[in-house]
Amino acid sequence: MKAVVMAGAILSAIAGTSGAETVYRYKHGPSTMCGIHGADSGDFLRQVRAQGSLHQAPASERFDLFVSDDGLTQWVFTKPSEKAYPAVTCRRFDKDQQGNWIANRELRCETDSPVCDRLADEFQKLDEQLRRSLANGK
């Protein structure tokens, strides 16, 4: 619960968030996301669960969510009932050289291309909604 409160506080404080960069790929085999190297989505999930600084937060029927203690890093994993399973995404908030907050998302999807495309579009729309709401102070 502390992580969710921190994430809300961080998000409230970054109303000046600029655009996000999304790295999206269909992937099989090892890769690195948000500083964690994993063999596949299941390996990322095991490692994220083992991290002392990442805590599971309430999510949805479709996803498992983990948030860092500082609220700046969020991991989302599709659940087995989700069409885009297995997939994982990591979003990290950083400051750019001008001091503006930016959100960088990496998405790894290990299922069919059309399903992965829809998932990537869904997260891109959610990120855009977040940027608009922060810019509007809502």
PyRosetta script that sets phi, psi and omega in degrees:
from pyrosetta import init, pose_from_sequence

init()
pose = pose_from_sequence("MKAVVMAGAILSAIAGTSGAETVYRYKHGPSTMCGIHGADSGDFLRQVRAQGSLHQAPASERFDLFVSDDGLTQWVFTKPSEKAYPAVTCRRFDKDQQGNWIANRELRCETDSPVCDRLADEFQKLDEQLRRSLANGK")
pose.set_psi(1, -37.0)
pose.set_omega(1, 178.4)
pose.set_phi(2, -57.8)
pose.set_psi(2, -40.1)
pose.set_omega(2, -179.4)
pose.set_phi(3, -64.8)
pose.set_psi(3, -38.0)
pose.set_omega(3, 179.2)
pose.set_phi(4, -66.4)
pose.set_psi(4, -43.4)
pose.set_omega(4, 178.1)
pose.set_phi(5, -62.4)
pose.set_psi(5, -44.9)
pose.set_omega(5, 178.3)
pose.set_phi(6, -61.4)
pose.set_psi(6, -43.3)
pose.set_omega(6, -179.9)
pose.set_phi(7, -60.7)
pose.set_psi(7, -42.3)
pose.set_omega(7, 177.7)
pose.set_phi(8, -62.9)
pose.set_psi(8, -41.4)
pose.set_omega(8, 179.4)
pose.set_phi(9, -65.1)
pose.set_psi(9, -43.4)
pose.set_omega(9, 179.1)
pose.set_phi(10, -63.0)
pose.set_psi(10, -47.1)
pose.set_omega(10, -178.5)
pose.set_phi(11, -62.8)
pose.set_psi(11, -36.5)
pose.set_omega(11, 177.6)
pose.set_phi(12, -66.0)
pose.set_psi(12, -31.8)
pose.set_omega(12, -176.2)
pose.set_phi(13, -81.8)
pose.set_psi(13, -9.6)
pose.set_omega(13, -174.2)
pose.set_phi(14, -110.7)
pose.set_psi(14, 42.9)
pose.set_omega(14, -179.0)
pose.set_phi(15, -58.8)
pose.set_psi(15, -20.2)
pose.set_omega(15, 178.7)
pose.set_phi(16, -90.2)
pose.set_psi(16, 25.4)
pose.set_omega(16, -177.7)
pose.set_phi(17, -62.3)
pose.set_psi(17, 131.8)
pose.set_omega(17, 174.8)
pose.set_phi(18, -93.1)
pose.set_psi(18, -171.7)
pose.set_omega(18, -176.0)
pose.set_phi(19, -59.1)
pose.set_psi(19, 159.4)
pose.set_omega(19, 179.4)
pose.set_phi(20, -107.6)
pose.set_psi(20, 151.5)
pose.set_omega(20, 171.8)
pose.set_phi(21, -104.3)
pose.set_psi(21, 129.4)
pose.set_omega(21, 177.9)
pose.set_phi(22, -114.2)
pose.set_psi(22, 124.4)
pose.set_omega(22, 173.8)
pose.set_phi(23, -104.2)
pose.set_psi(23, 118.3)
pose.set_omega(23, -174.3)
pose.set_phi(24, -125.8)
pose.set_psi(24, 134.5)
pose.set_omega(24, 179.0)
pose.set_phi(25, -153.8)
pose.set_psi(25, 147.4)
pose.set_omega(25, 165.6)
pose.set_phi(26, -81.1)
pose.set_psi(26, 133.8)
pose.set_omega(26, -173.6)
pose.set_phi(27, -145.1)
pose.set_psi(27, 138.3)
pose.set_omega(27, 169.4)
pose.set_phi(28, -134.5)
pose.set_psi(28, 133.3)
pose.set_omega(28, -177.2)
pose.set_phi(29, 100.5)
pose.set_psi(29, 175.8)
pose.set_omega(29, -173.9)
pose.set_phi(30, -62.2)
pose.set_psi(30, 148.1)
pose.set_omega(30, 173.7)
pose.set_phi(31, -157.4)
pose.set_psi(31, 169.8)
pose.set_omega(31, 178.6)
pose.set_phi(32, -121.7)
pose.set_psi(32, 132.0)
pose.set_omega(32, 177.9)
pose.set_phi(33, -136.7)
pose.set_psi(33, 131.2)
pose.set_omega(33, 176.7)
pose.set_phi(34, 47.0)
pose.set_psi(34, 40.4)
pose.set_omega(34, 174.7)
pose.set_phi(35, 82.2)
pose.set_psi(35, 2.2)
pose.set_omega(35, 178.0)
pose.set_phi(36, -112.0)
pose.set_psi(36, 132.0)
pose.set_omega(36, 179.0)
pose.set_phi(37, -101.5)
pose.set_psi(37, 126.2)
pose.set_omega(37, -178.3)
pose.set_phi(38, -137.4)
pose.set_psi(38, 155.5)
pose.set_omega(38, -179.9)
pose.set_phi(39, -78.9)
pose.set_psi(39, -33.9)
pose.set_omega(39, -179.3)
pose.set_phi(40, -163.7)
pose.set_psi(40, -178.2)
pose.set_omega(40, -177.5)
pose.set_phi(41, -59.5)
pose.set_psi(41, -39.5)
pose.set_omega(41, 178.5)
pose.set_phi(42, -63.0)
pose.set_psi(42, -38.6)
pose.set_omega(42, 177.7)
pose.set_phi(43, -66.7)
pose.set_psi(43, -41.3)
pose.set_omega(43, 175.7)
pose.set_phi(44, -59.9)
pose.set_psi(44, -43.5)
pose.set_omega(44, -179.8)
pose.set_phi(45, -61.6)
pose.set_psi(45, -44.3)
pose.set_omega(45, 178.3)
pose.set_phi(46, -60.6)
pose.set_psi(46, -43.1)
pose.set_omega(46, -178.7)
pose.set_phi(47, -69.3)
pose.set_psi(47, -40.4)
pose.set_omega(47, 179.0)
pose.set_phi(48, -63.6)
pose.set_psi(48, -43.2)
pose.set_omega(48, 178.0)
pose.set_phi(49, -61.3)
pose.set_psi(49, -31.6)
pose.set_omega(49, -178.0)
pose.set_phi(50, -81.5)
pose.set_psi(50, -15.2)
pose.set_omega(50, -179.6)
pose.set_phi(51, -69.7)
pose.set_psi(51, 127.9)
pose.set_omega(51, 177.8)
pose.set_phi(52, -70.5)
pose.set_psi(52, -20.4)
pose.set_omega(52, -176.3)
pose.set_phi(53, -97.5)
pose.set_psi(53, 2.5)
pose.set_omega(53, 177.6)
pose.set_phi(54, -118.8)
pose.set_psi(54, 131.6)
pose.set_omega(54, -175.3)
pose.set_phi(55, -129.6)
pose.set_psi(55, 139.6)
pose.set_omega(55, 179.8)
pose.set_phi(56, -68.6)
pose.set_psi(56, 137.1)
pose.set_omega(56, -179.2)
pose.set_phi(57, -122.3)
pose.set_psi(57, 159.8)
pose.set_omega(57, 176.9)
pose.set_phi(58, -57.9)
pose.set_psi(58, 137.0)
pose.set_omega(58, -178.4)
pose.set_phi(59, -131.7)
pose.set_psi(59, -114.3)
pose.set_omega(59, -176.1)
pose.set_phi(60, -150.1)
pose.set_psi(60, -178.3)
pose.set_omega(60, 176.0)
pose.set_phi(61, -67.9)
pose.set_psi(61, -21.5)
pose.set_omega(61, -175.1)
pose.set_phi(62, -93.9)
pose.set_psi(62, -27.3)
pose.set_omega(62, -169.3)
pose.set_phi(63, -134.5)
pose.set_psi(63, 152.5)
pose.set_omega(63, 166.1)
pose.set_phi(64, -105.5)
pose.set_psi(64, 134.7)
pose.set_omega(64, -176.1)
pose.set_phi(65, -120.0)
pose.set_psi(65, 135.8)
pose.set_omega(65, 175.3)
pose.set_phi(66, -128.4)
pose.set_psi(66, 136.1)
pose.set_omega(66, -176.5)
pose.set_phi(67, -126.8)
pose.set_psi(67, 139.7)
pose.set_omega(67, 178.1)
pose.set_phi(68, -72.0)
pose.set_psi(68, 160.3)
pose.set_omega(68, 179.7)
pose.set_phi(69, -55.0)
pose.set_psi(69, -37.7)
pose.set_omega(69, -178.3)
pose.set_phi(70, -86.1)
pose.set_psi(70, -3.1)
pose.set_omega(70, 178.1)
pose.set_phi(71, 76.8)
pose.set_psi(71, 2.4)
pose.set_omega(71, -175.0)
pose.set_phi(72, -89.4)
pose.set_psi(72, -13.0)
pose.set_omega(72, 179.6)
pose.set_phi(73, -127.4)
pose.set_psi(73, 132.4)
pose.set_omega(73, 179.4)
pose.set_phi(74, -130.9)
pose.set_psi(74, 132.6)
pose.set_omega(74, 175.9)
pose.set_phi(75, -113.7)
pose.set_psi(75, 135.6)
pose.set_omega(75, 176.7)
pose.set_phi(76, -128.1)
pose.set_psi(76, 130.4)
pose.set_omega(76, 179.0)
pose.set_phi(77, -120.1)
pose.set_psi(77, 135.6)
pose.set_omega(77, 174.1)
pose.set_phi(78, -71.3)
pose.set_psi(78, 145.3)
pose.set_omega(78, 175.8)
pose.set_phi(79, -86.3)
pose.set_psi(79, 158.8)
pose.set_omega(79, -177.6)
pose.set_phi(80, -56.7)
pose.set_psi(80, -25.8)
pose.set_omega(80, 179.3)
pose.set_phi(81, -77.2)
pose.set_psi(81, -11.8)
pose.set_omega(81, -178.0)
pose.set_phi(82, -79.8)
pose.set_psi(82, 139.6)
pose.set_omega(82, 179.6)
pose.set_phi(83, -58.8)
pose.set_psi(83, -34.4)
pose.set_omega(83, -176.8)
pose.set_phi(84, -88.7)
pose.set_psi(84, 25.2)
pose.set_omega(84, 178.7)
pose.set_phi(85, -85.5)
pose.set_psi(85, 136.0)
pose.set_omega(85, -2.9)
pose.set_phi(86, -90.9)
pose.set_psi(86, 140.0)
pose.set_omega(86, 175.8)
pose.set_phi(87, -151.2)
pose.set_psi(87, 153.4)
pose.set_omega(87, 179.5)
pose.set_phi(88, -143.4)
pose.set_psi(88, 144.2)
pose.set_omega(88, 174.5)
pose.set_phi(89, -136.7)
pose.set_psi(89, 145.4)
pose.set_omega(89, 177.3)
pose.set_phi(90, -127.7)
pose.set_psi(90, 128.8)
pose.set_omega(90, 176.5)
pose.set_phi(91, -119.9)
pose.set_psi(91, 129.4)
pose.set_omega(91, -179.5)
pose.set_phi(92, -126.7)
pose.set_psi(92, 134.7)
pose.set_omega(92, 176.5)
pose.set_phi(93, -95.9)
pose.set_psi(93, 129.6)
pose.set_omega(93, 178.7)
pose.set_phi(94, -137.6)
pose.set_psi(94, 168.3)
pose.set_omega(94, 172.9)
pose.set_phi(95, -101.5)
pose.set_psi(95, 141.5)
pose.set_omega(95, 175.8)
pose.set_phi(96, -84.7)
pose.set_psi(96, -175.3)
pose.set_omega(96, -175.9)
pose.set_phi(97, -64.3)
pose.set_psi(97, -23.6)
pose.set_omega(97, 179.1)
pose.set_phi(98, -90.3)
pose.set_psi(98, 0.0)
pose.set_omega(98, 179.9)
pose.set_phi(99, 88.4)
pose.set_psi(99, 6.3)
pose.set_omega(99, 177.9)
pose.set_phi(100, -83.5)
pose.set_psi(100, 142.7)
pose.set_omega(100, 176.3)
pose.set_phi(101, -74.0)
pose.set_psi(101, 137.5)
pose.set_omega(101, 175.1)
pose.set_phi(102, -130.2)
pose.set_psi(102, 151.4)
pose.set_omega(102, 177.0)
pose.set_phi(103, -113.0)
pose.set_psi(103, 125.7)
pose.set_omega(103, 177.1)
pose.set_phi(104, -114.7)
pose.set_psi(104, 128.1)
pose.set_omega(104, -179.6)
pose.set_phi(105, -119.5)
pose.set_psi(105, 137.1)
pose.set_omega(105, 171.3)
pose.set_phi(106, -118.7)
pose.set_psi(106, 136.5)
pose.set_omega(106, -178.5)
pose.set_phi(107, -129.7)
pose.set_psi(107, 130.4)
pose.set_omega(107, 176.6)
pose.set_phi(108, -121.4)
pose.set_psi(108, 123.5)
pose.set_omega(108, -178.0)
pose.set_phi(109, -127.0)
pose.set_psi(109, 130.7)
pose.set_omega(109, -172.8)
pose.set_phi(110, -115.4)
pose.set_psi(110, 25.0)
pose.set_omega(110, 179.8)
pose.set_phi(111, -122.8)
pose.set_psi(111, -159.6)
pose.set_omega(111, -175.1)
pose.set_phi(112, -63.1)
pose.set_psi(112, 144.3)
pose.set_omega(112, -177.7)
pose.set_phi(113, -53.7)
pose.set_psi(113, -50.1)
pose.set_omega(113, -178.4)
pose.set_phi(114, -60.7)
pose.set_psi(114, -38.3)
pose.set_omega(114, 178.7)
pose.set_phi(115, -67.0)
pose.set_psi(115, -42.1)
pose.set_omega(115, 177.7)
pose.set_phi(116, -63.6)
pose.set_psi(116, -40.3)
pose.set_omega(116, 178.5)
pose.set_phi(117, -60.2)
pose.set_psi(117, -42.7)
pose.set_omega(117, 179.6)
pose.set_phi(118, -64.9)
pose.set_psi(118, -40.6)
pose.set_omega(118, 178.4)
pose.set_phi(119, -64.4)
pose.set_psi(119, -43.9)
pose.set_omega(119, 178.6)
pose.set_phi(120, -61.1)
pose.set_psi(120, -41.8)
pose.set_omega(120, 177.6)
pose.set_phi(121, -63.1)
pose.set_psi(121, -40.4)
pose.set_omega(121, -179.8)
pose.set_phi(122, -62.1)
pose.set_psi(122, -46.4)
pose.set_omega(122, 179.5)
pose.set_phi(123, -68.1)
pose.set_psi(123, -36.1)
pose.set_omega(123, 177.9)
pose.set_phi(124, -63.1)
pose.set_psi(124, -41.0)
pose.set_omega(124, 178.2)
pose.set_phi(125, -66.3)
pose.set_psi(125, -40.7)
pose.set_omega(125, 177.8)
pose.set_phi(126, -62.6)
pose.set_psi(126, -41.6)
pose.set_omega(126, 178.2)
pose.set_phi(127, -63.9)
pose.set_psi(127, -39.4)
pose.set_omega(127, 179.4)
pose.set_phi(128, -67.5)
pose.set_psi(128, -40.6)
pose.set_omega(128, 176.1)
pose.set_phi(129, -59.3)
pose.set_psi(129, -43.7)
pose.set_omega(129, 179.3)
pose.set_phi(130, -61.2)
pose.set_psi(130, -46.3)
pose.set_omega(130, 179.0)
pose.set_phi(131, -59.5)
pose.set_psi(131, -44.3)
pose.set_omega(131, 180.0)
pose.set_phi(132, -64.7)
pose.set_psi(132, -43.8)
pose.set_omega(132, -177.9)
pose.set_phi(133, -67.1)
pose.set_psi(133, -37.2)
pose.set_omega(133, 177.8)
pose.set_phi(134, -68.7)
pose.set_psi(134, -39.3)
pose.set_omega(134, 179.6)
pose.set_phi(135, -65.8)
pose.set_psi(135, -32.0)
pose.set_omega(135, 180.0)
pose.set_phi(136, -88.2)
pose.set_psi(136, -2.3)
pose.set_omega(136, 178.9)
pose.set_phi(137, 74.3)
pose.set_psi(137, 22.4)
pose.set_omega(137, -178.9)
pose.set_phi(138, -102.3)
pose.dump_pdb("model.pdb")
